[in-house]
Amino acid sequence: MQSGKAGGPVSHISQAYPDRVTVRGRDLAGDLMGRLSFTEYFHLLLTGREPTAQQRFFLDVLLVAIAEHGMMPTNVAARMTLAADPGSLQGAVAAGILGCGPVLLGTAEVCARLLQEAQEQVAAGAAPQTVAADRVRAIRAAGGRLPGFGHPVHRPLDPRAERILELADARGVSGAHVLLARSLRDAAAHAWGRPLTMNVSMPIAAVLLDLGFEAATVKAIPILARTAGLLAHLAEEQQHPLGFLMAARAEEAIAYEPPAEEPPR
C-alpha cells in the first residue's frame, strides 16, 4: 500500500560502482576525498551543492554550538542504554537521538517554520516589528510557548545565541530572518513584561535561513551535531560507567506513592 504521492524511482545522492563511488555527481575518491572537509561534504550531501565560504563557516559554528551541553536528556538516555547493553553503541546513539523534538534539539526546526511564515508576511508588505508583535501576542494569548525563547540554565542571555548573532553581524550574514528573530525578542519582552532569553535554537534557524537553507533541513544540523556529543559521552561511558549511577539517582529522587484505593461500590 502506498502512502502519499510517490516520486519517480530515482535518487540524486550516490551510487557505488565496481571501480568508483559517485556522490552528487562527483567522484568520491578522485575528487572529494582530500579536498572537502566533512562540513563541506555534509553540505554537499544535504543540499546537492558545495557550500560557499560563509555557509561552510557558519555550519562549523552551529555544529560546534549545539554538539554538547552537559548531562542533557539525550546524553543520559544514551548512557543508560549503553549501560544496559554495552555491545550496542549504535543503539545507544539512536536512543539519544530519538528524543530530538520540539522541546529539545528539534526546536530549531520549529523556529525556522515560525520565521519562514513571518517572513512571508514581511515580503507581502508588513513591517517585521508588526509581524513579530502579532505573532507573539497570538502565542501569548493562546497560552503557548514562544519557540526559541526561555532556558532553564542560561539567563538572562544564552552565550551561544549571542555569539552566533555577533558572528552573523560581523560577517555580513544577518538578513531578514535575523532581523525577525530580534524583533521577536523585543516583542516577547513587551508581551511577557520581562526579557526572555533567546536560546540557541532561534539564531541557528535565523542564520541558516539567511544563508539560503530550506526550513526542512534545519533540524539536520542539531541531529548531526549532537551525534558527535553522544559518541563522546558513550566513549566515556565505556571507560567510566555512569549509566547505572544515573538510574540509581533517579530512583532516589522519585518518591513512590501507592494508588489510592477505590471506595467500595
N, C-alpha and C positions, 0 to 999 in steps of 0.2 A: 504494500500500500504506500502510495506516495503522499507526502505531506508538504504542501506549499508548492510554489512554482519552481520547476527544475530548470537548470541551465543545460547547455549542451555538454556532452561528455568530454570536457576539455579542462586542463589545468595549465596555468601560465607560470607555475613556480619552478618546477625542477623535473629533470629526467636523468636517470642513470643509464649509461651505455657501457658495453664491454671495455672500451678504452678511454672513457671520459665521463664527467658529470657536468651537465649544463644546468645552471641556475639563473633564472630570469634572463635567459638568452646569452649568458656569459659562461666561459669555460672556468669551472671551479679551480682546478689545479693549475691551468695555464694562465689564468688572469687574476682571479680573485684572491687566491692564497698568496700571502706575501705582499699584497697591495692594499687590501682593505683591512681596517681594524674591525673588531667584532661589532662595535657600534654601527659603523658604516654598513657592514654586512646585514645586520638586523634591519636597518632602514631599507636596504635593497630588498630583503625578503618580504618585509611588511608592505611596502608600497610599490615595488617594482622599479624604483628609481634609486640611483645613488644620491646620497644627501649632499646638500650644499654645505659650505663650511659652517654656517650658522646652525643648520639643522643638526649636523654632527656634534657641534659644541654643546647645544642645549639638550640633545639626547643624553650625552655624557653627564651633564649637570643634573638632569632629572633622575637618571638611573642611580646616580650616587646619592641624591637627596632622599630617595624613598626605599633604598635597599634594606636599611637596618634601622630599628627603632626600639631596641631592647626586648624585654620579655612580653611581646605583644601576643594576642591570642593565636596568630598564625604560627609563631615560633614555639609557643607552649604546646599547641596541638601536634606539631611535627615532632617535637622532642618526646612527648609522651607516646606517640605512635611508634617511634623507633625503640623506645624502652620496652614496649610490649612485643615488638617484632624486630629484633636487632638486624635481621638479614634483609629488611625491606626498606632500603634507603629511598627507592623511588616511591614507595607507598607513603613514607613519612613526608616527603616533599609534597606529594599530592594532598595529603591531609592538611598541610599548612595552606596550600593554595585554594583549596575548596571553599574556604571562608571569605574569599575575595568578593565582597558585595557592596551594597550602597552604604554600609556603616563603616567598613574597614577596607582600605585599598581600592575598592571599586568606586569610591566616592568621586574620583577624578572624572570618570565617565559621566556621572550624574551632573557634575559641574559643567562638563563640556556640552551636554544637551541643553542645560539652562542657558549658557552663554550663546550657544548657536541660535536658540529660539529668540533670545533677546536681541541678538544682532540682526535677525531678520526684520524685527520691528524697527530697528535703527535704520536699516537700509531702506525701509519704506517711508522714512521721513521723520521718525520720532527722535527726540533727544535721548542720548544714553542715560543721563541722570533721571529723566522722566520714566523711561522703561525700567530702570533698576528700581526706582521707588515704587512703581506699580507692582512689580514682581514681588518685592519684599513685603509690601503691605498685604498682598493676597496670601502669601505663605503665612505671615504672622496672624492674619485674621482666621485662617483655617486651623490654627494651632499646630502648624507644621514646623519642621526644622529647615533652616536655610542651608543648602548644600555648600560645603567648603568653609563653613564658619563654626567656631567653637572648638575647643580642645581641652581634654581633661588635665593635661600637663603644661602645655605652652600657653602662658598668659603673662602679659597682655598680647604678646607677639609670638608667632611661630618663627624661629630664626631661619628655618629652611625656606619658608614662604618669602620672607623679607629678602633673603639672598637671591632667590630666583628673580624677584621683581627688580632688584638692584642690577643684576647682570643683564636682564632684558632691556632696561633703560640704557645702561652703559653701552650696549652693543647695537642699539637702534632697532631692537626687535619688537618692543612694546607697540602694539597696534590697537585695533578696535576692541578686541576681546580683553586685553589687559585693562583698557580704559573702562570697560563694563565691569570687570572684576573689582576695580577700585570704586566704581560708582555703587556697586552692590554693598561694599564695605561701609561707605558713607550712609547709604540708605538703611542698612541694618542697624547702625548706631543710633539713627534717628528713631526707627520703629521700635527698637527694644529699650531705648532710653539709656543705653550704655554701649561702649565699644565692644564688638565681638571679635575674637581672634580670627583672622583669616588663616586657615590652616593650609598645609602644603598642597592639598588637592586642587584648590582653586587656581593658583598660579600655574600649576602643572597643566591644567586644562587650557587656561588662557594663552600661555606661551605656545603650546602645541598647535592650537587653532590659529594663532597669528603666524605660525611658521608653515601653515598650509596642510596640517594633518587633518584627517577626517575625524569627526567625533567618535565614530565607531571603533577607531584604532587606539583611542586614548587609554583605554583600560589595559592594553597590552604592555604599556610601559611599567606600571606598578607590578604587574604579574611577573614580568621578566626580572625586574629589579629585586623583588622580594624573594624570588627563587635563589638568587645569589646569597642573600642573607640567610635563608633557610639552610642552604648547604653548609654555611659556616657554623650555624648552630648545631647541625647534625654531626659535623666533623668533631665539634667539641663534645657532643653527647656521647660519641663513641669512645672518647678518651676520658671524659669526666662526666659520668652519667648524672643527670638531674631529673629525668622524667618521673621516676617513682617518688622522688622527694617532692616534686610538684603535686603529684597525686595525693601524697600524704598530707601536705599543707592544705590542699583543697578540702580534704575530709575533715581536718581540724577546724577549718574556717566556717564550714556549713553545719548549722545545727539541724538535728533530726527531730521532727515532731510527728508522732503517730497521728493518723487521721482521726478526726472527731467521730465518735460513734453515732450512728444514725439513731434518732429516737425510735422507740418501738411503735409499731403501727397497730 
